[in-house]
């Protein structure tokens, strides 16, 4: 349910009440007549207007804080998701930074040249195999 129309209505009622209090007080000061509006004098109408304005302010502040809280939670959730993804990646790669590189048993070469081709230095296993084949021939 939208809060803004309710807040606007309360502000309108408060200012109407304050205007009524002003008019009643002006009548009371200029004449000997003691007027009242719905049984309320100028002081009561002033109190009603003040209470309505304070309530509108409180409702607006609560709505603003709730909106800010959900924005902070979203940022916190994004940060937590990033941390979880980083932790999962880190545990999948291994605990030390050296384990994330290619291993001889994986037979991989590191790096990538232009065009997406795989370019790199031979691993220790590949060098040993090359030496055996060149010394045998």
NUKOL-382663 format. One record per residue (C-alpha): residue number from 1; residue in three letters; x negated, y negated, z. Coordinates in steps of 0.2 Angstrom, whole numbers. Layout:
<nodes>
+------+-------+-------+-------+-------+
! keti ! fikol !     u !     v !     w !
+------+-------+-------+-------+-------+
!  NUM !   ALA !     X !     Y !     Z !
...
+------+-------+-------+-------+-------+
</nodes>
This chain:
<nodes>
+------+-------+-------+-------+-------+
! keti ! fikol !     u !     v !     w !
+------+-------+-------+-------+-------+
!    1 !   UNK !     0 !     0 !     0 !
!    2 !   UNK !    -8 !   -17 !    -5 !
!    3 !   UNK !   -11 !   -28 !    10 !
!    4 !   UNK !   -13 !   -44 !     1 !
!    5 !   UNK !     6 !   -48 !    -1 !
!    6 !   UNK !     8 !   -44 !    18 !
!    7 !   UNK !    -5 !   -56 !    22 !
!    8 !   UNK !     1 !   -70 !    11 !
!    9 !   UNK !    19 !   -68 !    18 !
!   10 !   UNK !    12 !   -69 !    36 !
!   11 !   UNK !     2 !   -85 !    31 !
!   12 !   UNK !    18 !   -92 !    23 !
!   13 !   UNK !    28 !   -89 !    38 !
!   14 !   UNK !    15 !   -96 !    50 !
!   15 !   UNK !    14 !  -112 !    40 !
!   16 !   UNK !    33 !  -113 !    39 !
!   17 !   UNK !    34 !  -111 !    58 !
!   18 !   UNK !    21 !  -125 !    61 !
!   19 !   UNK !    30 !  -136 !    49 !
!   20 !   UNK !    46 !  -133 !    58 !
!   21 !   UNK !    37 !  -137 !    75 !
!   22 !   UNK !    31 !  -153 !    68 !
!   23 !   UNK !    48 !  -158 !    62 !
!   24 !   UNK !    56 !  -154 !    78 !
!   25 !   UNK !    43 !  -163 !    88 !
!   26 !   UNK !    46 !  -178 !    77 !
!   27 !   UNK !    64 !  -178 !    80 !
!   28 !   UNK !    62 !  -176 !    98 !
!   29 !   UNK !    50 !  -191 !    99 !
!   30 !   UNK !    61 !  -203 !    88 !
!   31 !   UNK !    78 !  -199 !    96 !
!   32 !   UNK !    85 !  -194 !   112 !
!   33 !   UNK !    91 !  -177 !   104 !
!   34 !   UNK !    82 !  -161 !   110 !
!   35 !   UNK !    83 !  -150 !    94 !
!   36 !   UNK !    79 !  -132 !    93 !
!   37 !   UNK !    78 !  -120 !    78 !
!   38 !   UNK !    85 !  -102 !    82 !
!   39 !   UNK !    83 !  -106 !   100 !
!   40 !   UNK !    65 !  -110 !    99 !
!   41 !   UNK !    57 !  -127 !   103 !
!   42 !   UNK !    42 !  -135 !    95 !
!   43 !   UNK !    30 !  -127 !   107 !
!   44 !   UNK !    37 !  -109 !   104 !
!   45 !   UNK !    36 !  -112 !    85 !
!   46 !   UNK !    18 !  -118 !    87 !
!   47 !   UNK !    14 !  -102 !    96 !
!   48 !   UNK !    23 !   -91 !    84 !
!   49 !   UNK !    13 !   -99 !    69 !
!   50 !   UNK !    -3 !   -97 !    78 !
!   51 !   UNK !     0 !   -79 !    82 !
!   52 !   UNK !     5 !   -76 !    64 !
!   53 !   UNK !   -11 !   -84 !    58 !
!   54 !   UNK !   -22 !   -74 !    70 !
!   55 !   UNK !   -13 !   -58 !    65 !
!   56 !   UNK !   -16 !   -62 !    46 !
!   57 !   UNK !   -34 !   -65 !    49 !
!   58 !   UNK !   -36 !   -49 !    59 !
!   59 !   UNK !   -28 !   -39 !    46 !
!   60 !   UNK !   -38 !   -47 !    32 !
!   61 !   UNK !   -54 !   -43 !    42 !
!   62 !   UNK !   -50 !   -25 !    45 !
!   63 !   UNK !   -46 !   -23 !    27 !
!   64 !   UNK !   -63 !   -31 !    22 !
!   65 !   UNK !   -72 !   -20 !    34 !
!   66 !   UNK !   -64 !    -4 !    28 !
!   67 !   UNK !   -69 !    -9 !    10 !
!   68 !   UNK !   -87 !   -12 !    15 !
!   69 !   UNK !   -88 !     4 !    25 !
!   70 !   UNK !   -83 !    15 !    11 !
!   71 !   UNK !   -96 !     6 !     0 !
!   72 !   UNK !  -109 !     9 !    13 !
!   73 !   UNK !  -104 !    27 !    14 !
!   74 !   UNK !  -105 !    29 !    -5 !
!   75 !   UNK !  -123 !    22 !    -5 !
!   76 !   UNK !  -127 !    34 !    10 !
!   77 !   UNK !  -119 !    49 !     1 !
!   78 !   UNK !  -129 !    45 !   -15 !
!   79 !   UNK !  -145 !    44 !    -5 !
!   80 !   UNK !  -141 !    60 !     4 !
!   81 !   UNK !  -138 !    69 !   -13 !
!   82 !   UNK !  -154 !    62 !   -20 !
!   83 !   UNK !  -163 !    69 !    -5 !
!   84 !   UNK !  -155 !    86 !    -6 !
!   85 !   UNK !  -159 !    87 !   -24 !
!   86 !   UNK !  -177 !    82 !   -21 !
!   87 !   UNK !  -178 !    95 !    -7 !
!   88 !   UNK !  -171 !   108 !   -18 !
!   89 !   UNK !  -183 !   104 !   -32 !
!   90 !   UNK !  -198 !   104 !   -20 !
!   91 !   UNK !  -193 !   121 !   -12 !
!   92 !   UNK !  -191 !   128 !   -30 !
!   93 !   UNK !  -208 !   122 !   -35 !
!   94 !   UNK !  -217 !   127 !   -19 !
!   95 !   UNK !  -223 !   119 !    -4 !
!   96 !   UNK !  -239 !   112 !   -10 !
!   97 !   UNK !  -241 !   100 !   -25 !
!   98 !   UNK !  -253 !   112 !   -34 !
!   99 !   UNK !  -240 !   126 !   -35 !
!  100 !   UNK !  -229 !   115 !   -46 !
!  101 !   UNK !  -242 !   116 !   -61 !
!  102 !   UNK !  -243 !   131 !   -72 !
!  103 !   UNK !  -250 !   147 !   -66 !
!  104 !   UNK !  -260 !   159 !   -75 !
!  105 !   UNK !  -247 !   173 !   -73 !
!  106 !   UNK !  -234 !   162 !   -81 !
!  107 !   UNK !  -246 !   160 !   -96 !
!  108 !   UNK !  -241 !   142 !   -98 !
!  109 !   UNK !  -251 !   127 !  -105 !
!  110 !   UNK !  -249 !   110 !   -97 !
!  111 !   UNK !  -245 !    94 !  -105 !
!  112 !   UNK !  -236 !    89 !  -121 !
!  113 !   UNK !  -243 !    80 !  -136 !
!  114 !   UNK !  -234 !    69 !  -148 !
!  115 !   UNK !  -220 !    77 !  -157 !
!  116 !   UNK !  -216 !    88 !  -142 !
!  117 !   UNK !  -229 !   102 !  -146 !
!  118 !   UNK !  -238 !   110 !  -131 !
!  119 !   UNK !  -256 !   105 !  -130 !
!  120 !   UNK !  -267 !   108 !  -115 !
!  121 !   UNK !  -282 !   117 !  -109 !
!  122 !   UNK !  -283 !   136 !  -108 !
!  123 !   UNK !  -281 !   144 !   -91 !
!  124 !   UNK !  -294 !   154 !   -82 !
!  125 !   UNK !  -286 !   170 !   -88 !
!  126 !   UNK !  -286 !   165 !  -106 !
!  127 !   UNK !  -304 !   160 !  -105 !
!  128 !   UNK !  -309 !   177 !   -98 !
!  129 !   UNK !  -299 !   186 !  -112 !
!  130 !   UNK !  -308 !   175 !  -125 !
!  131 !   UNK !  -325 !   179 !  -118 !
!  132 !   UNK !  -322 !   197 !  -118 !
!  133 !   UNK !  -316 !   198 !  -136 !
!  134 !   UNK !  -331 !   187 !  -142 !
!  135 !   UNK !  -344 !   198 !  -133 !
!  136 !   UNK !  -336 !   214 !  -139 !
!  137 !   UNK !  -338 !   209 !  -157 !
+------+-------+-------+-------+-------+
</nodes>
